[in-house]
Amino acid sequence: MFRGQFIHTLDSKGRLSIPAKLRKHFSDAANDTVVMTQGTETCIDVYPHDHWQKFEENMRKLNPFDPDEMKFIRMISQHATDDKLDSQARILIPQLLLEHARIEKEILILGAMEKIELWNPGIFNDYLKQSRETYSEVAAKVMVTR
């Protein structure tokens, strides 16, 4: 499980170093490979390869004749790209994804359970401020005993 937040910067080639505290949660099955795609918010989702494969299994269960389900598949797949961590644990982030997340240099790296999210720090702060509900109100709604 990925958790915590870190501030890093892109290097001049658009590469990002994945923090060791997050890398330690990559399984051997991921083979140091990630899949990056646009997030549902103004961010980039980064999945270790084995987590992405599980996600794809769920997408395969979607109905190919349902317009909304196919639109989701197309939207998440259109910019999905693989990359292997280099010897310095860096990934190269495609320009289209950087533009989607409005990331220029500084990146907020956020552990989000099964994936890692990459945010422009200012946009993430705005996202948090937009909520009219407090943390405790949101927790009360979503953490209902199931």
Buried (B, 14 or more C-beta within 10 A) or exposed (E): EBEEBBEBEBEEEBBBBBBEEBBEBBEEEBEBBBBBBBBEEBBBBBBBBBBBEEBBEEEEEEEEEEEEBEEBBEEBEEBBBEBEBEEEBBBBBBEEBBEBBEBEEEBBBBBBEBBBBBBBEEBBEEBEEEEEEEEEEEEEEEEEEE
